[in-house]
């Protein structure tokens, strides 16, 4: 297996020198491909968008939120020539880029926090994006790794489907290659070339893989058995005695031409340049090598006995022994599969990822659905797809290089079709890249954009400005006082169903307010990976409870249930300082619970293969935006916001406040008509602060906010 080299700053520089691709090359290919369709319909391509539109698009797509007013003003100070390119480079290095594109991979790989090893796997993928791990290396590790859930993060991928060979055959082909070979599990594929035997040949790579769960320690791990579970013919087909184990075979074609394509030569050069750029560790000098063993002992022990040093060395040698190597046997079959899948001559692999990234940034894939490559479903622009796939491979499978190429192209920066155009023409223009499709922000970007517009990543109210008295129903021992609660039960929260993840305002606040369907817990990915390693020894040494301990626990529970203590419900009041702070949805446990803001706006449950994001509108979405807590709190004006100074005191400037609201929420200046209407809304309210809250609420509920311009 090839080893990945971290992408430090100097390696990124080397990679940029090696890659000779540019957005102009892509533009030439796209223009050549779309010219015929445009000429036949006598249609001109839509113009490129202005800076304000580009700014909003690029921030949402690359780091998952709209730009702030300060970021818009800073961008305006840059020289017009080259500032878009400069901004792209800035955002590619932004910490939130890794967060945003971890969401992309989480959807694609169906990563789930609650699955076996799922949380560590998400943190691992985030680290891979952050450090620039080549995509092919990431995929090799996910496909081939065995080990314990959590401690070996990559193994969470195969454990997510319980290491089921048939399921993993479908997952591997559909996720990494964009081919739905799973349709051939029960019969020959009705619409493609794949036969049932092809599917079982693919599944045989996983035939020896087993998922085990220790009954004593509850440790879950994947390892290899000696015998395969994949037999041919399948069960129910022919006599049972004829079913025999089959050897795995990779059914997908790989280019076997003798000539090495140019993009593969550039890939080799890129990898060689990375290796050459790594500082060589300084080895021992001749004097070090000639130094006698006795001298080394004397220096190292500083007077201690040589026997003590020998004992210490022996302990070190013992620690190097991998006592679990026999338990977590590596998979030679899956290592071979991983090499086949990620082979640079395997065109399915690079094209599948390019198609998904293109769909994410443009709004429509070259192939639709994105995971259904087949002969009778050809790509809309095969030359452009192949060009990007070649450049992706040549860059050493670098995600940032691929994203840079796409967002720097004219195809990405074109305007939408006019609203009055007929549907067939619109589809043709978008397919031929003469216009960009209208896209709604993904759920996470919309959530974080609301929080950004409402200044809620940090406190926006001074302490004591928003004290609120709330009433709660609690259960206390009969005759007791609320302050003597032995079994507190928040009935108001219980009536709301399962507790949501607490975030803004804390758990008590969420329960008290009764509408915490947008809160999130931010995860520290670095800590998650570190903690998994630290907990290894502790988990492996867990002992099962003895029968006596289990019986004692059962009897204690029964005594609690038979307790004669009677309880009653009492109403208590308390004062809270309501100053909510919302965490980024890009780092929350995912997928979110049912009913959460993110799920309502299309985040998939990631359990079913091919479960893509749902972009369709619904009444629940409208109600969430109209009545939801995050929108309500974002609309309110805090005294720590710049907006506050424009609406209170002696220097009131309502028009400037309106302009700021439009810039913070819609990333543009309002028209004169919009300023007039906004002033009327603010003037009709009880006070300017309430009026601005109404205006901001309106702007966040308009289509212009939800959809990218």
Protein Blocks (a to p, Z undefined) as FASTA:
>chain_A
ZZdddddfklmmmmmmmpmcdfklmmmmmmmmmmmmmmmnopacdddddfklmmmmmmmm
mnopacdfklmmmmmmpcfehplmmmmmmmmmpmklmmmmmmmmmmmnopafkbghklmm
mmmmmmmmmnopafklmmmmmmmpgcdehjlmmlmmmmmnoopaklmmmmmmmmmnopaf
klmmmoccfkbmbdfklmmmmmmmmmmpccdddfklopacddddfbdfbdcddehiajfk
lpccdddddfbdcdfbfbdcfklmmmmmmmmmmmmmpccdddddfklmmpcfklmmmmmn
nopafklmmmmmmmmmmmmpcfklmmmccdfklmmmmmmmmomklmklmmmmmmmmmmmm
nopafbdcfklccfklccfblmlmmmmmmmmmmnoopaklmmmmmmmpmklmpccddfkb
cfklmmmmmmnopaccdddddfklmmmmmmmmnopmbcfbdehklgccddddddddehia
fklcfbdcdfklmmnopadddfehijmlmmmnopaclbccdddfklmmmmmmmmmmmmmm
pccddfklmmmmmmmmmmmmmpcbdcdddddddddddddddddfklgccdddehiaklmn
opaehlaghiacdfbdcfklmmmmmmmmklmmmmpccfkbmklmmmgcjlbcfklmmmmm
mmmmnopacdfklmmmmmmmmmmpmbfklmmmmmmmmmmmpmklmpcZZ
